Amino acid sequence: MAQAANAVGEFFAQNDYTSKRLLLIVPDNTRSGPIGEVFKMIFDAIGGKAAALDVLVALGTHQPMTVEQICTRLSISLKERKGKYRSVKFFNHEWDNPDTFTTIGRITADEISEISDGLFAEEVDVRINKLIFDYDEFFILGPVFPHEVVGFSGGHKYVFPGIAGAEIINFFHWLGAVITNPWVNGNKWTPTRKVVEKAASFIDVPRKLFAVVAVNDQLKGLYIGDVRQAWEKAADLSEQVHIIYVEKPYKTILGIAPEMYDDIWTAGKVMYKLEPVVADGGTLIIYAPHITEISYTHGKILDEIGYHTRDYFLKQWDKFKDFPRGVTAHSTHVKGIGTFVDGIEKPRVNVILATQISQERCKKVNLGYMNPDEINIGDYENKADQGMLVVHHAGELLHRLKSGYIPSIPKEQKR
């Protein structure tokens, strides 16, 4: 961390922010890494010189955070909040409040067609939290990991979807779902990342990135500067430290979700990071005894549409076209790839929830059920020879086959 502190200090020594109004965009508690430590470095370097240094939590469509939770995110105590950091204003991104947003541009249908290789051809409205325009500059501080929707998280992804409007969020999440998770996750310049960068090109506020690469909260790299350049360097390091290669797929995987995931909307990352190494017809168990809810923000919609493969939705698009595409995208990512032929859906992987969510509700949303109290983790550990794998703190490290084989199915045009 000493090297990181030196890098932060050097950045501010070379860039004068005296009397500037600065906004720091940070992720919520569903992202790991020493975010708070870097925040404190930034505050120590510039907090006493800037006219303002405030914090906006990039919720996307997650739940708002309490002051106590934001303090935890920033690794400060409530006492410190009222003392040393009392000048820092905390903001949650109010994604469900229309007054939050302003339109900054539109991506044309021709541009979308080119970016998506013809999968889509529609104009996309780009709205963003207008709070950023109250500041002279904003900083993005967050980790970079392999990601199911854009390939690698971080950078401008903390703006889109972090503080963005529904139109751009729903569009590029569904684009990622149509391409499918195994083809996107852990690849840098995906069509979805290109959409994010195109949307970001409409922002005329100066900005810098503090990109964190960490494993088990241990800092591996900190890249500071131009958002795109710093993100690219961080993604290159993430590819080295966040991807695990295995010899062969497993019949049964027990993925243990950390408590930072408080619903299946976030704990679905267990499936996203492990799907490539589940054998055809195999089982993936999302083990999370602390989880009681499918999604705190989108649960009603998921109760209605359930969890299904991509083709289940594509081949019945008229039936599902009016649902938020970001939610249908999540549905397909958790269910995984599969087919839908002659009205019969065949997912490649059997996804089972071992949570506090009832068997009845699991069945309602088309996922399997196991009682977490009846699971003995030891029954699955150290049994690779029997086709079993246990992954602790699942959801961040991407698993791939050494052969490079990616289980998938041909792309289809959206109707």
Secondary structure, DSSP 8 states (H G I E B T S, - for coil): -HHHHHHHHHHHHHS--TT-EEEEEEE-TTS-SSHHHHHHHHHHHHTTTSSEEEEEEE-TTS----HHHHHHHTT--HHHHHTTTTT--EEE--TT-GGGEEEEEEE-HHHHHHHTTTS----EEEEEEGGGGGSSEEEEEEE--EETTTEE--GGGGTTTTTB-HHHHHHHHHHHHHH-HHHHTT-SS-HHHHHHHHHHTT--S-EEEEEEEEETTEEEEEEEESHHHHHHHHHHHHHHHSEEEESS-EEEEEEE--TT--SHHHHTHHHHHHGGGEEEEEEEEEE-TT---S-TTTHHHHHHH----HHHHHTTHHHHTTS-HHHHHHHHHHH-SEEEETTEEEESSEEEEESSS-HHHHHHTT-EE--GGG--GGGTTT-GGGTEEEETTTTSSEEEETT------------
